[in-house]
Amino acid sequence: MKPAATVATLQPSAIRRVSDGAPPDAMPLGLGEPTWELPEPARRALAETRGICGYGLNVGLLELRTAIGAFTGVTADEVLVTNGSQEALFVMMQAWLDPGDQVLLPDPGFIAYSGIAQLVGAEVVRYELAEDDRFRLDAAAFERALVAAPRAKMALLNVPSNPTGAAGSVDALRRIADACRVRGVVVVSDEVYRDLYLERRCASIRDVAKDAVVVASISKGFAAPGLRVGWAVGPTEVLAPAKVVHAYATTAAARPCQLAAKALLDDAERVLAQSRAEVARRFDALQGALRRHLGQEARVPDGSFYYWLALPEGAHADPFAFCLRLRDEGKVVLIPGLAFGERGRKHARLSFAAKPEQIEEGVRRMAPYWSRG
Ligand SMILES: Cc1ncc(COP(=O)(O)O)c(C=O)c1O
């Protein structure tokens, strides 16, 4: 027996490979999930679950779609509720890409994008992020990649980015959306980290292009990754085929989790402010630790809880080996930037979603590896 060819060559995510084998006493600066409590509105909604627990509509409960619509400025018909934004990404690619079509992905970019593209048989074309501008969106580099991709059917953006924490200017977003419109390329912007910022919220693709689709979820800003509720928001005709895929793939998101998501969205201002305070506390810890132990001034990311840390030069040839040594001997987990694409070779992703004391201790343990180079 042989699994499908697309699956047989698909490796488990490098993030899991690096973090799952970590010694139990290693400082967890690898995984990107909130380490603060599930906010109270969600806990209350989950505790109140009773009576008949039906499937509900495939596209999601109307009350949740209405809440997502109010939060994102669309109608309930322009919302598809999914099992996390990961499923939203999956159904969008499944719905719009035929085998052999090309999909534009950022380099560096979130690992799942290329995995999902491979599962649907699409060819990945990378567009470079601006290394000289903290890896923000580079409209010119995007346009070059688009010109070189005659079979492009979809472009994925990620603002702010996992792994770099960088976003893109309104002008860059507009140029990218315009270029895609001319070519009939569907734009999907992954904005799952947009509500987690230290200074100001970055621009959304939908500020400049109402024909684009945004995917997001309650996993990061709303601190509820385990509830597995996300969404795709966009024009009904673009979402329509994705709704069909979603119905066959998962039927619907879990009803109690949808009601908890609604409770979080109804209280969005307060919940998101609390999460941002948690992130700010952790960034303060990171800033202090980087200054004390590595002699570096931390730059404030545009959003997310990721710090894109330059690796010592000696690590560039084999960043995986360096990060595994750091993990097993130094007892601190960082994800090598190379896992996110060739342009990530000289960096590592440090997740400051960890607890402040873990961040302090983790950076302290890193110091000898940085001074040795
Ligand atoms: C950029 C990005 N997009 C999407 C996801 C998927 O998250 P979820 O399915 O929990 O919304 C993640 C998770 O880490 C992510 O980093």
The ligand as a MOL file (V3000), in Angstrom:
LIG
                    3D

  0  0  0     0  0            999 V3000
M  V30 BEGIN CTAB
M  V30 COUNTS 16 16 0 0 0
M  V30 BEGIN ATOM
M  V30 1 C 0.6530 32.8720 10.0760 0
M  V30 2 C -0.2760 31.8480 10.6270 0
M  V30 3 N -1.4070 31.5990 9.9710 0
M  V30 4 C -2.2820 30.6850 10.4120 0
M  V30 5 C -2.0360 29.9430 11.5400 0
M  V30 6 C -3.0270 28.9140 11.9620 0
M  V30 7 O -3.5960 29.2480 13.1840 0
M  V30 8 P -5.0700 28.8500 13.6210 0
M  V30 9 O -5.5100 27.7270 12.7350 0
M  V30 10 O -4.9590 28.4530 15.0380 0
M  V30 11 O -5.9160 30.0680 13.4020 0
M  V30 12 C -0.8670 30.1600 12.2620 0
M  V30 13 C -0.5570 29.3630 13.4710 0
M  V30 14 O 0.4650 29.4330 14.0550 0
M  V30 15 C 0.0400 31.1330 11.7900 0
M  V30 16 O 1.1810 31.3960 12.4310 0
M  V30 END ATOM
M  V30 BEGIN BOND
M  V30 1 1 1 2
M  V30 2 1 2 3
M  V30 3 2 2 15
M  V30 4 2 3 4
M  V30 5 1 4 5
M  V30 6 1 5 6
M  V30 7 2 5 12
M  V30 8 1 6 7
M  V30 9 1 7 8
M  V30 10 2 8 9
M  V30 11 1 8 10
M  V30 12 1 8 11
M  V30 13 1 12 13
M  V30 14 1 12 15
M  V30 15 2 13 14
M  V30 16 1 15 16
M  V30 END BOND
M  V30 END CTAB
M  END
